[in-house]
Amino acid sequence: MIKVESHLAKKCQECPCFEATMDRDDIYAVCTISATIVSVDCSNRKLCDSIERYLESGEEK
């Protein structure tokens, strides 16, 4: 079984700084892989979220 988890926000899909990263986790049961989880995220997501919070705090002042 392969499960794909997307952790992308809608804003990420149109962002010029978007840089996809994928992580793979294999779950083992009795020496065989019973499941594989593939997670998709943007490597710049934390930076973008920090900038967004900073800009929002400036608008409140």
N, C-alpha and C positions, 0 to 999 in steps of 0.2 A: 504494500500500500504506500502510495506517495501522497503527501499532503502539502499543498502550497499555501503559505501564509503571506499575504501582502500587507506591509506596514506603511504603505505610501498614502499620503494625503492627496486630495485633489490638486492642491497647489503645487505639489512635487511634479506632477505630470507635465506641467507647462513651464517649469522653472529652467532657466538657462544654465543653472549650476547643478542640475540633476546628474548624479553619478550613482548608478545602480550598484548595489552590493548584494550578494547572495550568500547565505550561510546554510550549510547542510548538517542536519543531525540525524544520525542513524540510531534507531532504537533496536536493541538486540534482545532476542528471546531464545534461549537454548542454542546458542552459537549460530543463530541465523538472524538476518535482518528482518524484523517483522514490520517495520515502518520506517519511512524516510520523510523528514520534515524539511522543506525548503522554505526559508524565510527571505523575502525580498524587501530591501529598504534602501534609502538614499544615504550615502556616506556623509553628506553635508546637512542632513536633517537637523542635528542639534545646533549647528551654527545658524541655520535659517530661523529656527524657533527662537534662539537667543536674540537675533536681530529684530524679529517681529515683536517680541516682548519689550525690547528697548524702545522701539518706535511707538508702540502703544502707550508706554509710560510717559513719553514726551508729549503725546497728544492730550493726556489728562491734565497736564500742568497749564 
